[in-house]
């Protein structure tokens, strides 16, 4: 085909795909379980009794261990009696994802109403699997901000996305799991092997919060806002399966254990029964916790949304009230002029900022490193202590025989020693402007101490490179090798990773990252 005709064909296909970007479809609104109805469930009673002893406070716990974070989600599905609401950016068809889908199907079989809300990109390549899952009468699956054309062809899908890029690049990045309106988990973890540290190659250091008490009602409210929004489109609009397809899927998922998927048959229900359940309650920290989230309307804004619509704006007071030290843990750091101005104000107030992020060798997205790397000198010149997590796996992961590479995926902030934010918010423009995010702002010296302790582990010389600025303006990296501190003159990372980072510097699209 001649080049001119090929360009014309691409133009016509792109125009057709772009014309299919709007979805007008009937949807039935639904709401989370009421507090009174939740009290009639096992988990509602379990959480409610404890909450009454701490009137007005919520019980929270950090979940830093991946396998435990998986097991608690599985246990919550197994104990669900009325409702299960799951919101996620990624759901993989791997051991973890399939094991959780199996437990969700079993819950639906018990009569539990299950609402699964996915960012549309999570459905790519899994639409038939999800349609079979969606065929159960007690299950509803919706996709947020969907690309309506090319859904069975990745090239056509991304071409359709490109034709309406300003709207379709905005993603629902929220991670939330709420059972019977009584127990919630939110934070950084998606639903896939690498987030629960059971992948064979790449695993993430991640962090969630488990919560009971009043804050769960607010988190349920955030789920309802997204679920009932016009941008949340029922999956059956794009793909339908036979009404009995879920039965075949359940048989297939149940057979996973015989195929070597230990997660499928792991006895997780006992974690929320008997003595383990009581031990969990005793380990909770009771405190004021506030649920914060971007409204779904943020993703509809023309151009940049108003700052007042963002989760970052809801954290404004916390940032300005810091007196002594500030900790930011984020897998991706893309400083903006506004953040550099804030950094200057911290220096004027003698506030120390510590940042833990990924080293080039560890990041799962080397191209993003290109937006961060040129700004490291400015960060360091303004007094920031900067640490980059190495790629080598943690001792716990090695002991489990899983993973060759560890990457940071935690999104957390410590404001002085008594306030923390744990959620899905990265320290980059994409999280601020283009994605929707969710998290908990918690006033607790106990959790503050725990988060700083996690940071101390992550910034240890054997786990991270400390980036230092020389007098001549060049950077070097201090780390530990065979028990000795050494200085590296060149940034660690393969040539290919360096090339990817350099390519991003050339493109100059930091505002979208």
N, C-alpha and C positions, 0 to 999 in steps of 0.2 A: 504493500500500500504506500502511495506517495505521502511524503511528510505533511503536505497541506491537507489531504483527505484525513490523515490520522488525527491531526489537530482539530479538524472540524468534528470528527466522530467523538473525540474526547470532550469537546465543548458541548455537543448535543447530549451526550450521556451525563455530563456534569449538570447541565441545565435540568434534565429530567430528574436526576437524583435530588437536586436541590429543591425542585418543586414538590418533592414528596416528603418534605421535612416537618410539616405540621401535622399533628395528630389530634383529631376530634373524635373522641370515643366515650361512650357512656361508662361510668364507673360508679360503683355503690360505695358511699362513704361508710367508714366504720371507725370505732373509737376503742381506745384501750379499756381494759377492765376497770370498773370503778373500785374505789378503796373498800367499799362495803362488800362488793362481790369478791374481791381479792381475799378478804378475811376468811372466806369459806373454804379456801384451798389449803393444802398442806403447807406450801411455801408461804402463803399469806399468813397463816397462823404462826408458823415458825418465826417469820420475820416480825410479825405484828406484836407478839408477846415481848420480844426483846426491845422493840421500839418504844413500847409503852413505858418501859423502865428508864428511857432516856428521852423524855418528851421534847419534841421539837428538834431533836438531833438526828442525824443519819449515821449509820454504821458503815465504815469504809475500810478497805484493805487493798494494799498494792499487790498486784500479781506480776511478779518479775520472771517467774519460772514458766517457760513455754508449755511443757507437758501438763503442769497443774492448771494453767489457763485453759487448755483444751479439756481436761477432765472436768472442770467446774462447768463449762458450757454444756458438756455432754450430760452431766448430772442434772443440770437445770432442765434440759429437754426431757430427761427420763422422769423427773418429778412433776412436770407440767400437768395441770389438770383442766385448765380452762383456756388459757391463751399463751401463745409464744410469738413474740415480735422480734424479728431479726433484720437488721439493716447493715449492709456491708458494701465496701468498694470492690472487693475481690472475693470470689468463691471459686476455688479450683476443684476440678474433677480428679483429686488425688486422694491419698489415704485419709487425710484429716477431713477434707471436704466431704468425701463419701461417707465416712463414719458419722459425721454430724447430720448429713442428709438422712441417713438411715434412722437415727434417733428422732429426727423431726417427723419422719413418716410414721414411726411407731406412736409418737405423741398424737398425730392426727387420727390414727386408728383408734385411740382411746377417747376420741371426741374433742381433742384440743383444737381450737381455732388457730391456725398458723398463718401469719402474714410475713412473707419474705420480700424485702425491698432491696433491690440490687441497683448499683450504678449500671447503666446500660453496657459499659465496656465489660462487665463481669459476665454478661450473657454471650459474648462473642465466642463462637465455637462450642457452646454448651446449650444452645437453644432447644434442641430436641430432648436432651436430658432434663432440662428445666420444665419443658412442656409435659413430660411424663410425670414429673413431680407435682406439677400444677394441676394434673387431672384428678387428684384426690379431692373429694367434695369439701373437705375441711381445710384445704390449703389454697391460698391465693399468692401468686407471684406477680410483682410489678417491677418494671424497669424505669429508672429515672433518667429523664432527658434523653430519650432514645433517638438514635439515627434510624430512620424508618425504612431506608432502602439499602439494598446490598447486604442484607443481614446474614446470608449464607456464603458470602464471598468476602474475605478480609480486604482484598484490594478495592472492591466496589464499596465496601463499608467505609473505608477511610477516604475514598474519593467523595462519597456522599457527605462525610463529616467536613471535608475541606470546602465543599460548596456552600456550607452554612457554618463556617468555622467559628464566627463570633459567638454564636449561641451554643454550638455543639461541643466546643472544647471545655465548657464549664461542667465540672464533675461533682457528683455527690460522693464526698470522701468520708462520710460519717461511718463509724463502727459502733454498733449498739446491739445488745442482746437483753431482752426483758422477758421474764417468765412470770405469768400470772399477776402482772402488775405489781410484783412484790420484791423481786431481786433483779438487779441489773448489772451488766458488765459493759464498760466502755473504755476506750483507750486507743492504742495504736494498731492492734492486731486485726488483720483480715483473716479469712477462713481458708487456710492453706498450710501445707506442711512446714514451709520455711518460717512461718510466724509462730509455730508451736515447737520449733527447734527439733523437728524429726525428719528434715529433708536430708537427702544423701550428700548434697554438695553445698548449697548456700543456705545458711540459717540466719535469722535475725535476732538480735538482742532487742526485746520489745517490752512494753509495759502497759498494763491495764489497771483498772480499778473495779473492784466488786463493791456494790453498794446495796444497802437496804434502808428503809425509812423514807422520810418525806421527799428526798431528792429523786427517788424512783418515779414518783408521780410526774415530776417535771420532765424527766427523761422520756417517759411514755408520751407526754404531751408533744415533745419534739418529734417523736416517731409519727404521731398522728398528723402533725403539720405536713410532713413530707409525704406520708401515705395518701392523704386526701388531696394533695396538690395536683393540678392538671398536668404537671410534668411527669407524674408517676403513672405510667401507662400499663394496664394489665397485659401480661405476657401473651395471653390468648389472642390479642389483637394481631400478633406477629406469627405465632406458632401454636397449633393445637394438636393434641394427641387423643387417642381413644380414651373413653371414660375409664377403662380398666388398665391403662398403661402404667399407672402407679403400682399395680400389683406386680407386674413383671419387673419393674424397677426395684421394688422392695426385695424380691427374690434375688435379683442380681446383687444388690447391696449387701444382703445378708450372707451371700456366698463369698464376700470379700475375705471374711475371717479364714475360710478354708483355703483361700488363695494367698494367705500370708499377711493380711492386714490386721495386725494385732490391735490397732486402735478400734476396729469394728466391734471387737468382743471384749474390750477392756471393761472391767467391772467398776464403773464410775458412779453409779447411783448411791453407793454407800457413803460417799463423801458428804451427802446432805441428809444422812439418816443417823439416828442413834448418837453415840458418843462423838464421832467425827463432826456431826452437825453442831453439837453443843460446843465442841472445841473451836469450831469456826466462829461461832457467835462470840465466844470469850476473847478471840484474837482481834475482833473488830475494834477500830478506833471510832469513838462516838464524838461527833463534832458537827460544826456548821459546814454544809457542802452546798454549793450552788451549781446547777446545771446551766451551761452556756452553750449556745449553738447559733450558727448562721441561719436565718430564716430562708426557706426555699426561694422566696421572692428575690433574694440576692442574685440567684442564677438567671433571673429573667431581665435584669437591669440592662438598659442600653449603655454599652461601653462600660466604664468603671462604675461599680455600684457606689452609693454614698458610704462614706466611712462609718456612719451611724448604723448601717446595715450589717456590719461585719462583727465577727466574734472578737477580733483584735480590739475593736472599740470598747467592747464590754470588759476587756482586761486593762483598759487605760488607767484606772485608779490604782490597780495593783502595781503596774509598772512605775507610776509616779510616786507611790508611797514607799518604795524601797529605800532603806536607810543605810545598809552596810554592804550587803553582797547579793548578787543575782546570778542564778545558774540557768543556762539554757542548754537543753539536750535536744538535738534534732539531727536526723540523718542528712538533711539538706539545709545548707545555710546560703542564702542569697541576699547579702546586705543591700539595702536601698539607701537613698539619700536621707530619707526620714529616719531610718534606723541608725545611720551614722550620726545624725543630729542628736538623737536620743543618747547615743553613746557618749557624745561630748558632754551632755548634761549630767550623765552618771559620773564622769571624771571630775566635773566641777563640784559635785557633791561628795567626792571621795568614796564612791561606791565601786566595788570590785565586781567585774563581770567575768564569769568563767563559762566557756563554751566547749561542749563536747560534741563532735560531729564525726563523720566518716573520713578516713584517709582515702586517697585516690585508689589505693589497692583494695579497699574494703567496700566502697560504695557500689550499690547495684545499678546506679545510673551515672557512669563516668562523665557523660556529657554535662551533667549539672555541675560537676566540679569546676568546669570552665568558667561558670558565672561567679563562683565563690573565690577561686584561687587568686585572681588579681587584687582582691580586696583584703587579703590577709595582712598585708603590710600596714594598711590603714587601721585595721582592728588592733594589731599589736602595738602600733604607735600610740594608740589611745588607751593603753593599759590593759587590754583584754588578755586573759590567760586562755590560750587556745590549744585544745587537745584533739587529735585525730585518731580514732579507734583503728587498730590494726586489723588485718584480715584473718589472723590466726584464730581458730575456734577456742571457745572457753573450755576450761577443764571439765565442766559438767557435760558439755556437748561431746567432748572426746570420750568421756567415760561411758556415754550412751552409744558410742560407736557411730555417731551421726555427724555429717557435715565436714567439709574441707575448708570452708570459708565462713567467717562470721561478719555480718554487717549490722550496723546500728540502725534500728527502726523506731526507737523510743522517741516520743514527743512529750517533753516535760519541762516545766519551769519551776524553780524554787525562788520565791520572793523573800529575801532574808532567810530566817530559819523556821518561820511559823506559818507560811502559806505556800501552797503548791497548786499548780495546774497540770492535770494529766488529761490528755485527749488525743485527737487526730491532727492537731494543728502543727504543721511544719513551719520553720523559720524562713519562709520564702514568699515571694509575691503571689504565687499560685494559690497558696492556702489563704492568704489575706483577701485576694480579690476574686479569684475565679472558681475556687472549690467551695463547697459547703463543709463545715467542720463542726465537731461537738466535743465537749469535755467537761470536767468537773473542776471548779475552783474551791479548794478545801483549806480551811483555817485549822492547822494542826501542827504544833511543834513536833509531835511524834512522827508524822509523815514527812515533815521537813527534814528531820534527822535521817529518816530512812532514805529519802531521795538524795541527800548530800552523801550518804554512805555509799549508795549505788554509784554516784558520780566518782567517788574516791576510788572505787574498784576499777571503774572504766578508765580513769585518767592515770592509773598506776603505770610506771615506766615499762613494765612488762606487757601491758595491754594497749598502750597508746603511744603515739609520737607527740611530744610537746613541741609546738612550733615556736621558734624563737627568731627575733629580728636582730640581725647584726648591725653594727655601727655603720657599715657601708651600704645598708639597705637591703642586703640579701637575706634570704631565709635559710635556716637550718633546722634539723629535726633531732630532738634529743630522745633517746630511747634506751632500753636495756637489752643487752645481748650477752648471753651466758653469765648473767648476774652482774655485769658491769655496765655503767652508764657510758654511752657512746654518742657522738655527734655525727649526723649524716649531712653531707653537704648537698646531696641531690635528693629530690623528693622521691620516696619509694613509689613503685608502681610500674607496670609493664609499659613498653613503648606504645602498644595499642591503646592502653588506657590514657596515656598522655596525649595521643593523637585525638582521641574522642573529646577530651577536655578542651584541647586547642580548637577543635572545630566549632564548639559552642561559643568560644570567645569571638571567633570570626563572625558568626551569625548575628550576634547582638540581639537576642530575643529574651533577655533576662526578665522582662516584665511579664512574660507568659510562664515563667518557671516557678 
